[in-house]
């Protein structure tokens, strides 16, 4: 039956209850009777708005549940240096003055010291915490920092309170590089790469570095524990690892065999992994010592901790909920 005929029959039936109509129109009449008994227009409008709001909330919840959470927190790389130092050293303020670091957040203890802080330097996050003098944990460490103008940053770091390790000079591997020690004792190798970009391919603005003892064996541990891959490895004629780049996730960990004045400096790394339980298990099987077993955290991560043969603390984490 044509739509227009149905409408005409419905109009007739609404005006004359005795009118003879077909089954389609009878169904429409039942609907019309129901609608006629509904509350006022204002109530219906208010109810509609409430239902729309509730539907929007449910849609958002369903969308969040259906969208996989990236196991790496937004803005982070797989590896993030975690620095520790005494409160009086003012590490966060030093990083701002020396390297133009941008504060991303700080969480204070009741005494005003930093329980956890985050700053961004270039494309990288550096995490930090104030610790007491008798802190029994990660100490100062080494970091490779790439900047557009090494000479300017080197001078700014000295003015901010750093001590010089060596002045900027041209290196055979294509960098102009200088070194400083910050107020906490961390050693920063500041470089500007000569190439298409001031940061070499595969590296970030901040790349963790370390001097190891038994570097070949340590690289084997990283492969077994964290599925690390060798991106580059240079050895002396005697087989000593002079320099290596080890890829872990989307990041590089640089290392050399400890020698002369360059001794191990065991720091800490925040390591995002797809499955923290699996990474923790593999690390323990590879010889690491447990710090904390995997557990869910109230800030939306599942985390665990291990310490390796070089004294490096690995804070393993998997993001489980969006920020």
N, C-alpha and C positions, 0 to 999 in steps of 0.2 A: 504494500500500500504506500502511496506517495506520502512524503513527510508533511506536505501542506494539508492533505486530507486528514491526517492524524490530528494536526493542530486544530483544524476546523471542528472535528468531532469532539475534541477535548474542550474547546470553548463552549460548544453546545451543551455538553454534559455538565459542565460546571454551572451553567445557568439553568439547566432543566434536569433534575435528578432522574426523571422518567424516560429520558432519551435513550434510544436503543443504540448501543455502541459495540464495537468489536473487542476481542480479547486484548489487543495492544493498548487500546484506550482505557480499558478497565485497570490495567497495570499502572498507567499514568495517573489515573484517578486516585489509586491507593497512595501513590507517592505524593500527590497534591494534598491529600488529606493529612498525611504525616507532616508535611512542610507547614501546612496551615496551623497545626497545633504547636509548632515550635515557639520558644519564647520571643521576646522583642528583638528588633533589629540591633539595638545596642548590645544586648547580651550575646546575640549570634556573632557580632563583630568582635567582641571581646574574646569569646571562646575561640574564634578563628585565629586571632593573634596568638593566644596562648598555645594552641595546637601547632602553629607554625614555628614558634620559638622552640617548643619541645622537639619537633621534628628536626629542626636545624641542629640542636644539640646532639640528638641521636645519630644524625648523619655524620657529624664531626667525629663522634666516638667510633662509629663504624669505620670511617675513613682512616682514623689513626690506627685502629686495630688491624686494618687490612694492609697498611703501608709498612713494610719492613723498616726497622730502626737501624740506621748505619751504626756498626759496632764501634766506629771511631767518632768521638765527640766532635761536633762541628768546629772548624777552625784549627783542629789539631792534626798532627801527622802521627804515623805509627809510633815513633819514638819522640819523647819530649823530655829534655833535661829537667831534673828536679833538684834544685839547689838548696843547701842548708847552711845557715850561718847565724852567729850571735846577733841579737836584736840591735846592739849598739853599732854594729857595722853598717846598718841601714842599706842593705843590699838592694832592695827595690828602688829606693831613691837614687842609688848609684847607677843602676841600669837605665833609669830615665835620663839622668844627666849625661852619662857617658855615651849611650847608644841610641838615645831618642826612643827608648822603650815606651810603649803605651800601656798604661795600667788597664787590665781587663777585669780585675776584681781582687778584693782582699777581705779575708775573714779573720776577725780578731779574737784573741782570748780575752778573758776578763781583765787581765793586766795590760791590755793594749798591744801586746806583741802579735805578730802575724802568724796565725795558725796555718793559713794557706793563702798564697797569693799567686796571681797570674799576670804576666806582662807579654805583650806582643812586640817582637823585634823583626821587622821585615815580614816575611811570610811564616814566621815561626812563633810558637808559644814557649815561654820559659816559666816553669813553676818554681815556687820557693816557699820556704818557711823559716821563721826565727826559731832557734833552738838554744837551750841553755849551754853553759860552758862545759858541763859534764855529759853532754849528749853522746850516747854510745850508738852511733849509726853512721850513715854516709858522710864523708868528709868532702873537702874541696875536690874539684874535678877539672877536666880540660874540655874546652869547647872551641870549635872553629866557626868564626863569624865572618860572613862575607858582606861587604858594604861597597857603596859606589866610590867612596874616596877614603882609602885606608889612612892616608896621612892626616886628614882632618879628624877622623874618628879616633885615631891613636892619640892625638894631642888633646882632644876633648876628654878622653878617658883619664889621661894624666891630670888634667885640671880638676876632674871629678874625684880624684883621690887614689887612682891606680898607681902601681909601680911598674916601671918598664922592665920587660924581659929582654927585648931587643928592638931597635928602631926599624921602621919600615925600610925594606930593601927589595930588590928584584930577585925572585927565586927561579931556579931552573925549570920548575914545573908550571911556569906561566902565570904566577901570582906575584903581585907586590904585596909583601906581608910584614907585619910587625906584631909584637907580642906584649901583653900586659898581664899583671896579676891584680885582681880586684881586691877590695877590702876584706873579703872573706877568705881569700887565698885561691880562688878559682883562676885558672890560667886561660886566657883568651888569645887565640891566634887569629888576628884580624887581617883579612886579605881582600884584595880587589883582583879579580881574574881578568886577564887580557884576552878577550875573545868576543864573540857575539853578545855575551851578557857578562856582567860582573860576577855572577854566580855560575860556576861550572855546571854542565848538564848532570842531572841526577842528585845534586845537593840542594840543601835549603839554606836560608839565611843563617840559621844556627844548626850546626851538625855536631853531635857529641863525639868526642875523641878520647882515646885512652892509651896509656903505655901499659903493656901486659908483660908478664913473665911466663914464658912458654906460649908464645902467641899462636904457633901452629896448632897446639893442642886446644887452645882456647877457641880458635876458629872452628875446630871440629865440634866443640861443645855447643857453640851457637847454632851450627847446622843441625845438630841432633835435637837440641832443646827448642829452638825457635824457627826451624826451617829456613835458616839464613842462607844466603847465596854470596859467593865471592864475586864482587863487581870488578875488583882489581887487586893484584897482589905482586909486590916487588920484593925480591929477596937478594941478600948479599951472596957472593960466591960461596960462603960457608953455609948458606941455607937459612940465615937469620931473616925474619920478616922485617924489612926496612919500612915498608908502608903498605897498608891494605885498606881496601874499602869493602865493607861487608854490608850487603843489602838485607834489611830486615823490614818486611812490609813495604811501605812506600818510602822508607828512610835509609840513610847510610850511617853506619858506625865506622869511624876511622880509627885505625890503631897501628901501633908500631911496637917492636920489642923494646922494653925498658933498657936504657943504657946511659952511662955517664950521669949527668945531672937530671936526666929525664926519668923519673921514677913513677911507679904506679900511683894513681890518685883515685881511689875507689869512690865514685859518686853514686847517684841514683838516676834511674830512667823510668819514666811512666810509659808503659808499653801497651798499646791497644791491640787486641787480638780478636779474631772472630769468635773464639770459644775459650774463655778463660780457664775452664776446668781442664780442657784438653792441654792447653799450654802449660798449666801448672803441673799436670801429670808428667808431661814430656820433660819438663825442666828438672823435676825431681829424679826421674829415671836417668837423666843425663849427668847427674851428680850435683845439682844445686841443693841448697839447704832451705827448708821451708821457713818462712817468716810468719805467714798467715795463710790458712786454707781458704779456698774460694767461698765467698759469702756475698749475699745481696746487700747493697748499700742504699740508704734512703735518698741519695742524690741521683738515682737512676742508673747505677752501674753495678755489675758483679765484679768483684775484685779479689786478688790474691797477691801474695808476695813471696819472693825467693831471693836468696843471695848466692852468687856464684863463686867460683874458685879465686877470682880476682878481687873479691870483696865488693862487687857491684850489686847494689840493691835494685831488683826489678819489681816495680809495682805493676802487676799485670791487671788489665781491666777490659771488660766488654761492656759497651753501652747497651742498656736494656730498655730504656725509655727515652722519648724525646725530651729536650730541655723545656 
